[in-house]
Amino acid sequence: MKSRFLKTIVLILITTGLKAQNLVGEVEYRYRIFYDKIYSSLPYLTPQERDRILLTWGSPEGYSTRMKLQFWPEKSLYTYGEPYEVRSYSWQIEDYFIENNLQEQTYLRYMDQMGKTYIVRDSLNPPKWRVMNEIRDILGHMCMKAVSEDPIKGQKITAWFASDIPVPVGPEELFGLPGLILAYDINDGMLIVEAEKITFGEPNQPIALPGKMKGREVSGPEYQELVNKFIQTSIKSKRAWMWEVRY
Amino acid sequence: MKHLLLFLFLLAFTFTAQAQSKLTIRGTVKDTTNVPLDYTSVLLLSPKDSALVAYTLTNKAGEYQFKNVDRQPLLIKATYMGYIPFQKELVLPEKEELNVEEIHLTPILQELYEVVVKAAKAPLMMRGDTLEYDASKFKVPPGATLEDLLRKLPGIQIDADGNIVAQGQQVQKVTVDGRRFFGGNTKMATQNLNAESISKLQLFDDKSEQAKLTGVEDGVKEKTLNVELKEEAKKGGFGKISAAGGTDQRWASNASYNKFDKVNQFSIIGYGNNVNQTGLSWDDLQEFRGSGAFQFGDTGDFGFNGSGSNVIYFSGGDREESFEIPFNNLSSGFSNNQAIGVNFNRLKDKKDFSGNYFYSRSDQILESFNSRTNFLQNNSSFTSTDQSLQNNIAGHHRANLRFQNELDSANTLTINAKARYSTLSTALASFQELIRSNTEQSQMERDNQSDKWSGAFQGTAIFRHKFEKKGRNFAASLSNTYSHADQDGIQKSIVDLVNSTDPNTYFRNLDQVNQALNSSNVFKSSLLFVEPINKIFFWESFYNFSQSRSETDRKVFDLEASDTRELNPDLSRFFDNIITYNRIGSSVRYANKGSNLSVGVAASNYNLNGQFSVIKESEILGRVNKNYLNFTPNLSFWKSMKGNKRLSAGYNMGVTPPNISDLQPFKDISNPLYIREGNPDLQPEVTHSINTGYNMYDPATFINLQFSLNTTFYQSQVVQNQTIDPETLVTTFTAGNVSGGRRYTSYIAFGFPIVKTKFNAYFYANPSYTKSLALINSLETETNTLSQSGGVNFDLNPLEWLSLYAGSSFRLSQTKYEQNPSQNQDIINWNAYTNMNIKLPKNFYFDMKFNYSRFENESFGFNQEVPILNAFVYKLLGEAKKWEVRLSAYDIFKQNQTISQFAGQNFVSTGRIETLSRYFLLGVTYNMRGIEVKKNR
């Protein structure tokens, strides 16, 4: 369906090689999550608990992780970037890899979620984007605003894509806009992902997926159903789900 | 390429009204000077919701083409870097081909793009021909007017008369949130509106008033500036007040109020009651402290620590020595309590300030009965009982200030200041009996009174620096704690020694007045340096210094018959002690992929220096000058694994120096039945601890599992050796060192849902074993205690309106005396509880809590049951449920008392405190935010 025009774009990009310097590169994103805001929005809390969380755990800075996206006209790779701070201790670093193959219109997600490792493979099916009349500058690129929704996680997504980098990919699970997504925001500031650095050209260190991937193989809809069920049971049991599922 | 395009531009869209024919749409994009724009994104959107239907890029000639587009209303949009995005609704033709009129993109005003979009990072919004941007992104000084803001904005000038000129035209009209401001006088608006309250500015050509009125387009456009005001900055306040009164003149009340905005948090809280509540609830404490509720890393002690872990404890008691605000504290006996506190936090520009003051007061009456049986080596024993009535009146003022300033990204300074001031007065009347047999008994009556005030101040500064080289860190801390206490007391005791043939000279009836002045000053400093060897190896070095100087001036006067005071030189003492501690250590850490291993060693030196005399500046009676040097290795390991699993293990060697009072060759006979004597040869306590643990949690199934085992071996343990005079039964304690003691504690827990989201179970067990040694009458005595305890909790939430919690715990503590097996003890503590919350119709709620405890010790025939039943009915009133009326019944069976049982090295003790029992309260609560219905476990 809609993915067909995605495929078209890929072929134009590959075949024309127009301004090729803009078609291959690496983006570093700051993934800034505001757990206090998310936590306090959970539906089972009393208004008093909500106030208490915001008063005591309120963090105006959020919690930052560096993420890395590498893109080519035919594919993109996404995973963790270098940590912001070098610390003398190490928490478990969960695996989180996303590979989008635009040529074959498929994706592969290898990620530790909900206490397990999942390998999700399916065909790319872009979210329903609505393109808005707003522009913004991100690292010297004029970006247009597009909005979408995730009904399972209850998210309102506001993304900014650069039409001068016409690769239809982006960070996390987002893609399918007429340009690289350089920033996005969920529910007005619960999560802010913003590009900090763009380097064009073949990346020095291409992201390598782990050689052997162990995990439960599921399809896209199966995974969505797992997430849906997990969120529903967590809410019923009054547990915060966002610690276990990528927001 | 072209046929690729032709071939592949296949676009589809789910459209219910099936289109008869597909469309081909083509056109050209050029700039205002007619130059074709290649590489321009052209989008087709659905006009009703802007949904993206299809998109493509223009070729070198600026041409684009969409094929096989479903017939539906469409909007075409073209965007190119540096140009205002163009959009227009397409008029769909009858035929299948649509040649769209040439699109001309207008460049964005250079200045506007540079200043607004790039420099100020303000999104630019297009609404038809209106450009709008976020004025809050432009920095203006506080108190600036709209005019000051406008001067900063590109494309806008303010002329000498204060008129606004935008894009070369005078602005005719200024509107605020779409409405005219002060009759359209633009200067009124620009000079009076506060720039900080503005969120967005819109500049557009509006129709003239005339055209609006008549509805006839007159072609006249008025340049209009619309100002959108910010929604009130995040601001709020909430508060609650509640009062209850009941039977036996019981009452309880509390009130709190919070006010906050983005930067400041202010709160005030107070309570009063005579139902033993001597602290805030956990929730109230959090609301009271706000952003200052949880502060970590404020201790300033660096390097591996004695216990091998960095755990933060929250303990809520209202202890005199504590700087912390009491919480979750229910006292024993009967007490009358009041408290009031204020808190202020301010968080701005990486400068966090938090401060509070809290005053709590308590008047407590404790009536207790304690019994202690001591075993002698010849299979005999004697029992002492103590019946006492105590009245404690305590008042504590506490103030805490904390300031943290992130000076820049590399440097952070944290300053903590804490102060307390307490007054305590105690009156104790006690009757002690020593029972050896029916014929051999001795008795003592004590009547003590004391008044005390104490104060302390603690200041800590911590500086942290991150070097440019990633992972290289430095931290330094300085702290000073000064405390002072002044106590005056009266001690009276009448001793009747029935069977004494050799009366100890110290041991006699007392009628004394005592005065004690204690002061101490502790200075501490720590340094920490972390050097990354590479990405996974780190080298950590630390240095700790502390010096504590303490002075105790205790004067005891005997009151002679004539009421003249005479200094008692045997009981009066002046101590002057200095303990200096130096430690230097280093460790290598490995940290990679969740695995952490640290191996290190430290050298620690304690220097204990003390002297004492009868009174200050009199002849020195004894000196202590001890130096202890130890090397302490340390090893710790933890690994986080996928699936929320964590494994940890560690080894730690701990060195604790003796108390100077245990070193002084001095007899403390302030309690004539239990005399303490110092031992100048005492060595530090040295322990070896090994800890292991594992835990896991599966968020999908809610199953969790925990296991831990901690062992401690005493290489040298400081114990209280006892000599019991077989005639007078007076016990003399002398501290001594012994090796061979050990302790094992473990914890195993397993939690899982029986019915997911509705019924959960949690099982746990924590067996422990302790072997302790002590010299009793110069004989080594071994005591082994095996404690088997465990329990189970169930949570049941079968229906929306019903929750049930039930559980039970059990502890069997078996103490075996190697030298005296006939005195072996089996102590049982058993507890079961059930809580129920029911939501009834019409906003009625019913809560019930039943708790049953049983205390047993067969060898003494001790068997005590304490069943406590509490019940609550309450109703929420009003539409917003801000009012609550509550009827509470506490201890319906009138059974409450505080029981304790303990088996020690050569004794067994039981204690009982008479405690507030059955009472009823009727109360009203008003909460500005609505009443919070809490479910209780």
Interface residues (C-beta under 8 A of the other chain):
Chain A: M1 K2 R4 F5 K7 T8 I9 L11 I12 T15 T16 L18 K19 T46 P47 Q48 E49 D51 R52 L55 T56 W57 G58 P60 E85 V86 R87 S88 Y89 S90 W91 Q92 I93 E94 D95 D112 M114 G115 K116 T117 K128 W129 R130 V131 M132 N133 E134 I135 R136 D137 G140 H141 M142 M144 K145 A146 S163 D164 P166 G176 L177 P178 G179 F230 T233 S234 K236 S237 R239 W241 W243 E244
Chain B: M1 L4 L5 L8 F9 L10 L11 A12 F13 T14 D38 Y39 T40 S41 L43 L45 D49 S50 A51 L52 A54 Y55 T56 L57 K77 T79 Y80 M81 G82 P85 Q87 Y113 V117 K118 K121 A122 P123 L124 M125 M126 R127 G236 F238 N258 F260 Q265 D283 Q286 E287 R289 G290 S291 A293 F294 L347 K466 K470 G471 V530 P532 K535 I536 F538 E540 R589 A591 N592 K593 G594 S595 N596 S640 M641 K642 G643 N644 Y697 D698 P699 A700 F702 P753 K756 T757 N927 R929 G930 E932 V933
